[in-house]
Amino acid sequence: MSKICKSIVFFLVLAFSGCYYDVEEELYPTLDCATDNVTYSGVVASIIQQNCNACHSAAANFGNVTLEGYENLKNYVDNGRLLGAIRHVSGFSPMPQNQPPLVECTIQKIEAWIQDGAPNN
């Protein structure tokens, strides 16, 4: 390929690659977190089972904390320890231990359920 052809190809590649614009909203869409109608049986129980029961089931009972079952979980909801722990609030033992916090949407679902009175539904 001649030097002139190489130069033309180079400038064409440069011209087309320099005119590309990304739209941030298309690259990083905001994901809505549905926190309406969060129920214990439909949402919260499975979050606790997937993220907490390995250490805080009745059988494991690490740290003398059992979150398995509504009544056990409700005790930690009522005293504020559940939300303090999963939010990694200062003064609370951050949970999951030695792990990053739960996904924000997951925490928001638990918060919505608590703000709704933490019903056994």
The first five atom37 places (N, CA, C, CB, O) and aatype in JSON, in Angstrom:
{
  "aatype": [12, 15, 11, 9, 4, 11, 15, 9, 19, 13, 13, 10, 19, 10, 0, 13, 15, 7, 4, 18, 18, 3, 19, 6, 6, 6, 10, 18, 14, 16, 10, 3, 4, 0, 16, 3, 2, 19, 16, 18, 15, 7, 19, 19, 0, 15, 9, 9, 5, 5, 2, 4, 2, 0, 4, 8, 15, 0, 0, 0, 2, 13, 7, 2, 19, 16, 10, 6, 7, 18, 6, 2, 10, 11, 2, 18, 19, 3, 2, 7, 1, 10, 10, 7, 0, 9, 1, 8, 19, 15, 7, 13, 15, 14, 12, 14, 5, 2, 5, 14, 14, 10, 19, 6, 4, 16, 9, 5, 11, 9, 6, 0, 17, 9, 5, 3, 7, 0, 14, 2, 2],
  "atom_mask": [
    [1, 1, 1, 1, 1],
    [1, 1, 1, 1, 1],
    [1, 1, 1, 1, 1],
    [1, 1, 1, 1, 1],
    [1, 1, 1, 1, 1],
    [1, 1, 1, 1, 1],
    [1, 1, 1, 1, 1],
    [1, 1, 1, 1, 1],
    [1, 1, 1, 1, 1],
    [1, 1, 1, 1, 1],
    [1, 1, 1, 1, 1],
    [1, 1, 1, 1, 1],
    [1, 1, 1, 1, 1],
    [1, 1, 1, 1, 1],
    [1, 1, 1, 1, 1],
    [1, 1, 1, 1, 1],
    [1, 1, 1, 1, 1],
    [1, 1, 1, 0, 1],
    [1, 1, 1, 1, 1],
    [1, 1, 1, 1, 1],
    [1, 1, 1, 1, 1],
    [1, 1, 1, 1, 1],
    [1, 1, 1, 1, 1],
    [1, 1, 1, 1, 1],
    [1, 1, 1, 1, 1],
    [1, 1, 1, 1, 1],
    [1, 1, 1, 1, 1],
    [1, 1, 1, 1, 1],
    [1, 1, 1, 1, 1],
    [1, 1, 1, 1, 1],
    [1, 1, 1, 1, 1],
    [1, 1, 1, 1, 1],
    [1, 1, 1, 1, 1],
    [1, 1, 1, 1, 1],
    [1, 1, 1, 1, 1],
    [1, 1, 1, 1, 1],
    [1, 1, 1, 1, 1],
    [1, 1, 1, 1, 1],
    [1, 1, 1, 1, 1],
    [1, 1, 1, 1, 1],
    [1, 1, 1, 1, 1],
    [1, 1, 1, 0, 1],
    [1, 1, 1, 1, 1],
    [1, 1, 1, 1, 1],
    [1, 1, 1, 1, 1],
    [1, 1, 1, 1, 1],
    [1, 1, 1, 1, 1],
    [1, 1, 1, 1, 1],
    [1, 1, 1, 1, 1],
    [1, 1, 1, 1, 1],
    [1, 1, 1, 1, 1],
    [1, 1, 1, 1, 1],
    [1, 1, 1, 1, 1],
    [1, 1, 1, 1, 1],
    [1, 1, 1, 1, 1],
    [1, 1, 1, 1, 1],
    [1, 1, 1, 1, 1],
    [1, 1, 1, 1, 1],
    [1, 1, 1, 1, 1],
    [1, 1, 1, 1, 1],
    [1, 1, 1, 1, 1],
    [1, 1, 1, 1, 1],
    [1, 1, 1, 0, 1],
    [1, 1, 1, 1, 1],
    [1, 1, 1, 1, 1],
    [1, 1, 1, 1, 1],
    [1, 1, 1, 1, 1],
    [1, 1, 1, 1, 1],
    [1, 1, 1, 0, 1],
    [1, 1, 1, 1, 1],
    [1, 1, 1, 1, 1],
    [1, 1, 1, 1, 1],
    [1, 1, 1, 1, 1],
    [1, 1, 1, 1, 1],
    [1, 1, 1, 1, 1],
    [1, 1, 1, 1, 1],
    [1, 1, 1, 1, 1],
    [1, 1, 1, 1, 1],
    [1, 1, 1, 1, 1],
    [1, 1, 1, 0, 1],
    [1, 1, 1, 1, 1],
    [1, 1, 1, 1, 1],
    [1, 1, 1, 1, 1],
    [1, 1, 1, 0, 1],
    [1, 1, 1, 1, 1],
    [1, 1, 1, 1, 1],
    [1, 1, 1, 1, 1],
    [1, 1, 1, 1, 1],
    [1, 1, 1, 1, 1],
    [1, 1, 1, 1, 1],
    [1, 1, 1, 0, 1],
    [1, 1, 1, 1, 1],
    [1, 1, 1, 1, 1],
    [1, 1, 1, 1, 1],
    [1, 1, 1, 1, 1],
    [1, 1, 1, 1, 1],
    [1, 1, 1, 1, 1],
    [1, 1, 1, 1, 1],
    [1, 1, 1, 1, 1],
    [1, 1, 1, 1, 1],
    [1, 1, 1, 1, 1],
    [1, 1, 1, 1, 1],
    [1, 1, 1, 1, 1],
    [1, 1, 1, 1, 1],
    [1, 1, 1, 1, 1],
    [1, 1, 1, 1, 1],
    [1, 1, 1, 1, 1],
    [1, 1, 1, 1, 1],
    [1, 1, 1, 1, 1],
    [1, 1, 1, 1, 1],
    [1, 1, 1, 1, 1],
    [1, 1, 1, 1, 1],
    [1, 1, 1, 1, 1],
    [1, 1, 1, 1, 1],
    [1, 1, 1, 1, 1],
    [1, 1, 1, 1, 1],
    [1, 1, 1, 0, 1],
    [1, 1, 1, 1, 1],
    [1, 1, 1, 1, 1],
    [1, 1, 1, 1, 1],
    [1, 1, 1, 1, 1]
  ],
  "atom_positions": [
    [[0.85, -1.16, 0.0], [0.0, 0.0, 0.0], [0.9, 1.23, 0.0], [-0.97, -0.01, 1.22], [1.89, 1.3, 0.73]],
    [[0.55, 2.17, -0.82], [1.39, 3.36, -0.94], [1.25, 4.25, 0.29], [1.04, 4.15, -2.21], [0.31, 4.12, 1.07]],
    [[2.17, 5.14, 0.43], [2.2, 6.05, 1.57], [0.96, 6.96, 1.56], [3.49, 6.9, 1.55], [0.43, 7.28, 2.62]],
    [[0.5, 7.36, 0.4], [-0.68, 8.22, 0.28], [-1.93, 7.45, 0.7], [-0.83, 8.75, -1.17], [-2.78, 8.01, 1.4]],
    [[-2.06, 6.2, 0.29], [-3.21, 5.37, 0.66], [-3.24, 5.14, 2.17], [-3.18, 4.02, -0.09], [-4.3, 5.2, 2.78]],
    [[-2.09, 4.88, 2.75], [-2.01, 4.67, 4.2], [-2.43, 5.93, 4.93], [-0.58, 4.26, 4.61], [-3.11, 5.86, 5.96]],
    [[-2.02, 7.07, 4.41], [-2.38, 8.34, 5.04], [-3.88, 8.58, 4.97], [-1.63, 9.51, 4.38], [-4.49, 9.03, 5.93]],
    [[-4.48, 8.27, 3.83], [-5.93, 8.45, 3.67], [-6.69, 7.52, 4.62], [-6.35, 8.17, 2.21], [-7.64, 7.96, 5.27]],
    [[-6.29, 6.28, 4.7], [-6.93, 5.31, 5.6], [-6.8, 5.79, 7.05], [-6.31, 3.9, 5.44], [-7.76, 5.72, 7.81]],
    [[-5.62, 6.26, 7.41], [-5.38, 6.75, 8.77], [-6.31, 7.91, 9.11], [-3.91, 7.18, 8.94], [-6.92, 7.92, 10.18]],
    [[-6.43, 8.88, 8.21], [-7.27, 10.04, 8.46], [-8.76, 9.67, 8.48], [-7.02, 11.1, 7.4], [-9.52, 10.25, 9.25]],
    [[-9.18, 8.71, 7.66], [-10.56, 8.25, 7.69], [-10.9, 7.58, 9.02], [-10.82, 7.29, 6.53], [-11.95, 7.84, 9.61]],
    [[-10.01, 6.72, 9.47], [-10.22, 6.05, 10.77], [-10.26, 7.08, 11.88], [-9.09, 5.01, 11.04], [-11.13, 7.02, 12.75]],
    [[-9.33, 8.01, 11.84], [-9.28, 9.06, 12.86], [-10.53, 9.92, 12.83], [-8.05, 9.94, 12.65], [-11.06, 10.26, 13.89]],
    [[-11.02, 10.27, 11.65], [-12.2, 11.12, 11.52], [-13.44, 10.43, 12.05], [-12.4, 11.51, 10.07], [-14.24, 11.05, 12.76]],
    [[-13.62, 9.16, 11.72], [-14.82, 8.46, 12.17], [-14.78, 8.11, 13.65], [-15.01, 7.21, 11.36], [-15.81, 8.11, 14.31]],
    [[-13.62, 7.83, 14.17], [-13.54, 7.48, 15.6], [-13.63, 8.73, 16.47], [-12.23, 6.74, 15.89], [-14.01, 8.61, 17.64]],
    [[-13.3, 9.88, 15.97], [-13.33, 11.11, 16.76], [-14.71, 11.73, 16.84], [0.0, 0.0, 0.0], [-14.88, 12.69, 17.6]],
    [[-15.69, 11.25, 16.11], [-17.02, 11.85, 16.09], [-18.06, 10.98, 16.79], [-17.46, 12.11, 14.66], [-19.25, 11.11, 16.52]],
    [[-17.65, 10.14, 17.65], [-18.57, 9.25, 18.34], [-18.94, 9.84, 19.7], [-17.96, 7.84, 18.51], [-18.06, 10.17, 20.5]],
    [[-20.23, 9.96, 19.95], [-20.69, 10.51, 21.22], [-21.56, 9.48, 21.93], [-21.47, 11.83, 21.0], [-22.48, 8.91, 21.34]],
    [[-21.26, 9.25, 23.19], [-22.07, 8.36, 24.01], [-23.1, 9.18, 24.78], [-21.18, 7.55, 24.99], [-22.83, 10.3, 25.21]],
    [[-24.26, 8.63, 24.93], [-25.29, 9.24, 25.74], [-25.28, 8.51, 27.07], [-26.71, 9.18, 25.04], [-25.54, 7.31, 27.14]],
    [[-24.96, 9.25, 28.14], [-24.78, 8.63, 29.46], [-26.01, 7.83, 29.88], [-24.48, 9.69, 30.5], [-25.87, 6.74, 30.43]],
    [[-27.21, 8.36, 29.64], [-28.42, 7.67, 30.04], [-28.59, 6.33, 29.34], [-29.63, 8.55, 29.77], [-29.19, 5.4, 29.88]],
    [[-28.07, 6.23, 28.12], [-28.16, 4.96, 27.39], [-27.11, 3.97, 27.86], [-28.01, 5.2, 25.9], [-27.35, 2.77, 27.9]],
    [[-25.93, 4.48, 28.23], [-24.86, 3.6, 28.7], [-25.1, 3.12, 30.12], [-23.52, 4.32, 28.62], [-24.82, 1.97, 30.44]],
    [[-25.6, 3.99, 30.96], [-25.8, 3.68, 32.38], [-27.22, 4.01, 32.79], [-24.79, 4.46, 33.27], [-27.46, 5.01, 33.47]],
    [[-28.18, 3.19, 32.38], [-29.57, 3.5, 32.72], [-29.8, 3.38, 34.22], [-30.53, 2.57, 31.95], [-29.19, 2.54, 34.89]],
    [[-30.67, 4.21, 34.74], [-31.0, 4.11, 36.15], [-31.99, 2.96, 36.31], [-31.6, 5.46, 36.7], [-32.95, 2.82, 35.55]],
    [[-31.73, 2.17, 37.28], [-32.6, 1.04, 37.54], [-33.53, 1.4, 38.69], [-31.78, -0.24, 37.86], [-33.08, 1.78, 39.77]],
    [[-34.81, 1.29, 38.45], [-35.77, 1.59, 39.5], [-35.79, 0.44, 40.49], [-37.16, 1.83, 38.91], [-35.68, -0.73, 40.13]],
    [[-35.94, 0.8, 41.72], [-36.02, -0.18, 42.79], [-37.47, -0.19, 43.28], [-35.02, 0.14, 43.97], [-37.91, 0.75, 43.93]],
    [[-38.19, -1.24, 42.96], [-39.6, -1.33, 43.35], [-39.7, -1.68, 44.83], [-40.33, -2.4, 42.49], [-39.4, -2.8, 45.25]],
    [[-40.12, -0.69, 45.61], [-40.24, -0.9, 47.05], [-41.69, -0.85, 47.51], [-39.43, 0.12, 47.8], [-41.97, -0.83, 48.71]],
    [[-42.61, -0.82, 46.56], [-44.01, -0.85, 46.97], [-44.47, -2.3, 47.08], [-44.9, -0.07, 45.96], [-44.02, -3.17, 46.33]],
    [[-45.36, -2.55, 48.0], [-45.9, -3.89, 48.24], [-44.84, -4.91, 48.63], [-46.63, -4.36, 47.01], [-44.92, -6.06, 48.22]],
    [[-43.85, -4.49, 49.43], [-42.85, -5.43, 49.92], [-43.46, -6.18, 51.1], [-41.52, -4.69, 50.35], [-43.93, -5.57, 52.06]],
    [[-43.45, -7.49, 51.0], [-44.01, -8.32, 52.08], [-42.92, -9.17, 52.71], [-45.15, -9.21, 51.55], [-41.87, -9.42, 52.11]],
    [[-43.19, -9.62, 53.93], [-42.23, -10.49, 54.6], [-42.08, -11.79, 53.82], [-42.67, -10.77, 56.05], [-40.97, -12.19, 53.49]],
    [[-43.19, -12.45, 53.53], [-43.12, -13.77, 52.89], [-42.67, -13.7, 51.44], [-44.47, -14.45, 52.97], [-42.01, -14.61, 50.95]],
    [[-43.02, -12.61, 50.74], [-42.7, -12.51, 49.32], [-41.33, -11.95, 49.01], [0.0, 0.0, 0.0], [-40.78, -12.24, 47.96]],
    [[-40.77, -11.14, 49.92], [-39.5, -10.47, 49.62], [-38.49, -10.61, 50.75], [-39.76, -8.99, 49.34], [-37.39, -11.12, 50.55]],
    [[-38.86, -10.15, 51.93], [-37.91, -10.03, 53.04], [-37.37, -11.38, 53.48], [-38.57, -9.32, 54.22], [-36.16, -11.52, 53.7]],
    [[-38.22, -12.37, 53.63], [-37.77, -13.69, 54.09], [-36.7, -14.27, 53.16], [-38.95, -14.66, 54.19], [-35.73, -14.85, 53.63]],
    [[-36.88, -14.11, 51.86], [-35.88, -14.65, 50.93], [-34.58, -13.85, 50.98], [-36.43, -14.67, 49.51], [-33.51, -14.43, 50.82]],
    [[-34.65, -12.52, 51.19], [-33.43, -11.72, 51.34], [-32.65, -12.2, 52.55], [-33.77, -10.22, 51.47], [-31.43, -12.39, 52.49]],
    [[-33.35, -12.38, 53.66], [-32.69, -12.84, 54.9], [-32.12, -14.24, 54.69], [-33.68, -12.83, 56.09], [-30.99, -14.52, 55.1]],
    [[-32.89, -15.11, 54.07], [-32.41, -16.48, 53.83], [-31.15, -16.48, 52.97], [-33.51, -17.32, 53.16], [-30.2, -17.2, 53.28]],
    [[-31.13, -15.7, 51.91], [-29.99, -15.69, 50.99], [-28.76, -15.0, 51.55], [-30.39, -15.02, 49.71], [-27.64, -15.38, 51.23]],
    [[-28.96, -13.99, 52.4], [-27.84, -13.15, 52.82], [-27.45, -13.29, 54.29], [-28.17, -11.75, 52.56], [-26.35, -12.89, 54.66]],
    [[-28.32, -13.85, 55.12], [-28.06, -13.83, 56.56], [-28.07, -15.21, 57.23], [-29.08, -12.97, 57.22], [-27.33, -15.45, 58.18]],
    [[-28.91, -16.1, 56.73], [-29.13, -17.35, 57.45], [-27.95, -18.3, 57.46], [-30.28, -18.04, 56.87], [-27.93, -19.23, 58.27]],
    [[-26.97, -18.12, 56.61], [-25.78, -18.98, 56.68], [-25.11, -18.85, 58.05], [-24.78, -18.63, 55.55], [-24.56, -19.81, 58.57]],
    [[-25.16, -17.65, 58.6], [-24.55, -17.41, 59.92], [-25.58, -17.2, 61.02], [-23.65, -16.2, 59.84], [-25.28, -17.45, 62.19]],
    [[-26.77, -16.76, 60.67], [-27.75, -16.37, 61.69], [-29.03, -17.18, 61.65], [-28.09, -14.91, 61.54], [-30.1, -16.68, 61.95]],
    [[-28.91, -18.45, 61.26], [-30.05, -19.37, 61.36], [-30.11, -19.9, 62.78], [-29.92, -20.54, 60.32], [-29.21, -19.66, 63.58]],
    [[-31.16, -20.61, 63.1], [-31.28, -21.2, 64.43], [-30.15, -22.19, 64.68], [-32.65, -21.89, 64.6], [-29.67, -22.31, 65.81]],
    [[-29.73, -22.91, 63.64], [-28.66, -23.9, 63.79], [-27.29, -23.25, 63.95], [-28.65, -24.84, 62.59], [-26.49, -23.69, 64.78]],
    [[-27.02, -22.21, 63.18], [-25.7, -21.57, 63.23], [-25.59, -20.62, 64.41], [-25.41, -20.82, 61.92], [-24.68, -20.74, 65.23]],
    [[-26.52, -19.68, 64.51], [-26.64, -18.75, 65.63], [-25.33, -18.02, 65.97], [-27.12, -19.5, 66.83], [-25.02, -17.84, 67.14]],
    [[-24.56, -17.61, 64.95], [-23.31, -16.88, 65.19], [-23.6, -15.59, 65.94], [-22.57, -16.58, 63.86], [-24.58, -14.9, 65.65]],
    [[-22.76, -15.27, 66.88], [-22.92, -14.05, 67.66], [-24.18, -14.06, 68.5], [0.0, 0.0, 0.0], [-24.65, -13.01, 68.94]],
    [[-24.73, -15.24, 68.71], [-25.98, -15.39, 69.46], [-27.11, -14.57, 68.82], [-25.77, -14.97, 70.93], [-27.97, -14.03, 69.52]],
    [[-27.09, -14.48, 67.48], [-28.1, -13.75, 66.72], [-28.79, -14.73, 65.77], [-27.47, -12.55, 65.93], [-28.14, -15.32, 64.91]],
    [[-30.08, -14.89, 65.94], [-30.87, -15.74, 65.05], [-31.89, -14.86, 64.34], [-31.57, -16.88, 65.84], [-32.73, -14.21, 64.97]],
    [[-31.81, -14.86, 63.02], [-32.74, -14.08, 62.2], [-33.74, -14.97, 61.47], [-31.97, -13.22, 61.2], [-34.6, -14.47, 60.75]],
    [[-33.61, -16.25, 61.64], [-34.49, -17.2, 60.97], [-35.88, -17.15, 61.59], [-33.92, -18.63, 61.04], [-36.04, -17.28, 62.81]],
    [[-36.88, -16.95, 60.76], [-38.26, -16.88, 61.23], [-38.68, -15.45, 61.54], [0.0, 0.0, 0.0], [-37.87, -14.63, 61.96]],
    [[-39.94, -15.18, 61.34], [-40.47, -13.82, 61.5], [-40.22, -13.26, 62.91], [-41.95, -13.8, 61.21], [-39.7, -12.15, 63.04]],
    [[-40.59, -14.0, 63.94], [-40.48, -13.48, 65.32], [-39.04, -13.13, 65.68], [-41.02, -14.51, 66.32], [-38.8, -12.1, 66.3]],
    [[-38.09, -13.97, 65.29], [-36.68, -13.68, 65.57], [-36.24, -12.41, 64.84], [-35.79, -14.87, 65.17], [-35.59, -11.54, 65.42]],
    [[-36.58, -12.32, 63.56], [-36.2, -11.15, 62.77], [-36.84, -9.89, 63.34], [-36.6, -11.34, 61.31], [-36.19, -8.85, 63.43]],
    [[-38.1, -9.98, 63.7], [-38.84, -8.82, 64.21], [-38.18, -8.24, 65.45], [-40.29, -9.21, 64.53], [-38.2, -7.02, 65.64]],
    [[-37.59, -9.07, 66.3], [-36.88, -8.55, 67.48], [-35.76, -7.61, 67.07], [-36.31, -9.71, 68.32], [-35.56, -6.57, 67.69]],
    [[-35.02, -7.95, 66.02], [-33.9, -7.13, 65.56], [-34.38, -5.92, 64.75], [-32.95, -7.97, 64.72], [-33.69, -4.91, 64.67]],
    [[-35.55, -6.03, 64.16], [-36.16, -4.88, 63.5], [-36.58, -3.87, 64.56], [-37.39, -5.32, 62.63], [-36.29, -2.68, 64.44]],
    [[-37.27, -4.35, 65.6], [-37.81, -3.46, 66.63], [-36.72, -2.73, 67.41], [-38.66, -4.24, 67.58], [-36.92, -1.58, 67.8]],
    [[-35.58, -3.38, 67.65], [-34.53, -2.7, 68.41], [-33.56, -1.93, 67.51], [-33.75, -3.72, 69.23], [-32.61, -1.33, 68.01]],
    [[-33.81, -1.94, 66.18], [-33.0, -1.15, 65.25], [-31.7, -1.79, 64.83], [0.0, 0.0, 0.0], [-30.97, -1.24, 64.0]],
    [[-31.4, -2.95, 65.38], [-30.12, -3.59, 65.07], [-30.04, -4.12, 63.65], [-29.85, -4.71, 66.03], [-28.97, -4.12, 63.05]],
    [[-31.15, -4.57, 63.08], [-31.11, -5.11, 61.72], [-30.72, -4.02, 60.73], [-32.48, -5.71, 61.34], [-29.77, -4.19, 59.96]],
    [[-31.43, -2.92, 60.75], [-31.16, -1.85, 59.79], [-29.79, -1.22, 60.05], [-32.24, -0.77, 59.87], [-29.08, -0.9, 59.1]],
    [[-29.41, -1.04, 61.3], [-28.09, -0.5, 61.61], [-26.98, -1.38, 61.08], [0.0, 0.0, 0.0], [-25.97, -0.89, 60.57]],
    [[-27.16, -2.69, 61.21], [-26.13, -3.63, 60.76], [-26.03, -3.68, 59.23], [-26.43, -5.03, 61.3], [-24.93, -3.66, 58.68]],
    [[-27.17, -3.75, 58.55], [-27.09, -3.87, 57.08], [-26.76, -2.55, 56.42], [-28.41, -4.41, 56.53], [-26.3, -2.53, 55.27]],
    [[-26.98, -1.44, 57.11], [-26.6, -0.11, 56.59], [-25.15, 0.22, 56.95], [-27.55, 0.97, 57.15], [-24.63, 1.25, 56.52]],
    [[-24.5, -0.64, 57.73], [-23.12, -0.42, 58.19], [-23.01, 0.9, 58.95], [-22.15, -0.44, 56.99], [-22.05, 1.66, 58.76]],
    [[-23.99, 1.17, 59.8], [-24.02, 2.38, 60.61], [-23.02, 2.24, 61.75], [-25.46, 2.66, 61.16], [-22.88, 1.18, 62.35]],
    [[-22.32, 3.33, 62.03], [-21.35, 3.34, 63.13], [-22.05, 2.95, 64.43], [-20.68, 4.75, 63.27], [-23.16, 3.41, 64.71]],
    [[-21.4, 2.11, 65.2], [-21.98, 1.63, 66.46], [-22.68, 0.29, 66.33], [0.0, 0.0, 0.0], [-23.07, -0.31, 67.33]],
    [[-22.84, -0.18, 65.1], [-23.47, -1.48, 64.85], [-22.44, -2.38, 64.2], [-24.74, -1.34, 63.95], [-21.53, -1.91, 63.51]],
    [[-22.58, -3.67, 64.42], [-21.7, -4.64, 63.76], [-22.13, -4.74, 62.3], [-21.76, -6.04, 64.47], [-23.23, -5.21, 62.01]],
    [[-21.25, -4.31, 61.36], [-21.65, -4.3, 59.95], [-21.89, -5.7, 59.4], [-20.59, -3.59, 59.11], [-21.05, -6.6, 59.55]],
    [[-23.03, -5.87, 58.77], [-23.38, -7.16, 58.19], [-23.71, -6.99, 56.72], [-24.57, -7.79, 58.94], [-24.26, -5.96, 56.32]],
    [[-23.39, -7.97, 55.92], [-22.67, -9.2, 56.25], [-21.24, -8.89, 56.69], [-22.66, -10.16, 55.04], [-20.57, -8.0, 56.15]],
    [[-20.8, -9.63, 57.68], [-19.49, -9.38, 58.28], [-18.37, -9.6, 57.28], [-19.29, -10.29, 59.49], [-18.36, -10.57, 56.53]],
    [[-17.42, -8.67, 57.27], [-16.25, -8.7, 56.37], [-16.65, -8.74, 54.89], [-15.38, -9.9, 56.69], [-15.91, -9.27, 54.06]],
    [[-17.8, -8.18, 54.58], [-18.31, -8.12, 53.21], [-18.8, -6.7, 52.94], [-19.46, -9.16, 52.99], [-19.06, -5.95, 53.88]],
    [[-18.92, -6.32, 51.68], [-19.54, -5.02, 51.39], [-21.01, -5.06, 51.78], [-19.39, -4.65, 49.87], [-21.59, -6.14, 51.93]],
    [[-21.62, -3.89, 51.93], [-23.06, -3.88, 52.27], [-23.88, -4.56, 51.18], [-23.55, -2.44, 52.47], [-23.43, -4.74, 50.05]],
    [[-25.08, -4.93, 51.55], [-26.02, -5.47, 50.57], [-26.26, -4.42, 49.49], [-27.36, -5.9, 51.25], [-25.99, -3.24, 49.69]],
    [[-26.75, -4.85, 48.36], [-27.09, -3.95, 47.27], [-28.11, -2.93, 47.8], [-27.66, -4.74, 46.03], [-29.02, -3.3, 48.55]],
    [[-27.96, -1.68, 47.42], [-28.82, -0.6, 47.94], [-30.3, -0.89, 47.74], [-28.47, 0.7, 47.26], [-31.1, -0.61, 48.64]],
    [[-30.68, -1.44, 46.62], [-32.09, -1.74, 46.39], [-32.6, -2.78, 47.38], [-32.3, -2.24, 44.95], [-33.74, -2.7, 47.84]],
    [[-31.78, -3.74, 47.72], [-32.16, -4.76, 48.69], [-32.41, -4.12, 50.05], [-31.07, -5.85, 48.8], [-33.39, -4.43, 50.73]],
    [[-31.52, -3.22, 50.45], [-31.69, -2.51, 51.72], [-32.94, -1.65, 51.68], [-30.45, -1.63, 52.02], [-33.68, -1.59, 52.66]],
    [[-33.2, -1.0, 50.56], [-34.4, -0.17, 50.44], [-35.67, -0.99, 50.57], [-34.4, 0.56, 49.1], [-36.66, -0.51, 51.12]],
    [[-35.65, -2.22, 50.08], [-36.83, -3.08, 50.22], [-37.06, -3.43, 51.68], [-36.66, -4.37, 49.38], [-38.2, -3.41, 52.14]],
    [[-36.0, -3.75, 52.4], [-36.14, -4.04, 53.83], [-36.62, -2.81, 54.57], [-34.8, -4.53, 54.42], [-37.5, -2.9, 55.43]],
    [[-36.07, -1.65, 54.24], [-36.49, -0.4, 54.88], [-37.97, -0.11, 54.61], [-35.64, 0.77, 54.39], [-38.69, 0.32, 55.51]],
    [[-38.41, -0.33, 53.39], [-39.82, -0.1, 53.04], [-40.73, -0.99, 53.87], [-40.06, -0.34, 51.54], [-41.76, -0.55, 54.36]],
    [[-40.34, -2.25, 54.03], [-41.12, -3.18, 54.83], [-41.15, -2.73, 56.29], [-40.53, -4.61, 54.72], [-42.19, -2.79, 56.94]],
    [[-40.02, -2.29, 56.81], [-39.95, -1.82, 58.2], [-40.81, -0.57, 58.36], [-38.48, -1.52, 58.62], [-41.57, -0.46, 59.32]],
    [[-40.71, 0.38, 57.42], [-41.51, 1.62, 57.51], [-43.0, 1.33, 57.4], [-41.1, 2.6, 56.4], [-43.82, 2.12, 57.86]],
    [[-43.33, 0.21, 56.79], [-44.74, -0.2, 56.69], [-45.21, -0.92, 57.95], [-44.93, -1.11, 55.47], [-46.34, -1.39, 58.01]],
    [[-44.35, -0.99, 58.96], [-44.7, -1.63, 60.22], [-44.17, -3.05, 60.37], [0.0, 0.0, 0.0], [-44.49, -3.73, 61.34]],
    [[-43.37, -3.5, 59.43], [-42.79, -4.85, 59.43], [-43.84, -5.93, 59.68], [-41.7, -4.95, 60.48], [-43.68, -6.75, 60.58]],
    [[-44.91, -5.92, 58.88], [-45.98, -6.91, 59.12], [-45.56, -8.33, 58.72], [-47.23, -6.51, 58.35], [-44.69, -8.53, 57.88]],
    [[-46.2, -9.27, 59.36], [-45.97, -10.69, 59.05], [-46.94, -11.06, 57.93], [-46.16, -11.62, 60.31], [-47.95, -11.72, 58.16]],
    [[-46.61, -10.63, 56.73], [-47.5, -10.87, 55.59], [-46.82, -11.65, 54.5], [-48.02, -9.56, 55.03], [-47.43, -11.94, 53.47]]
  ]
}
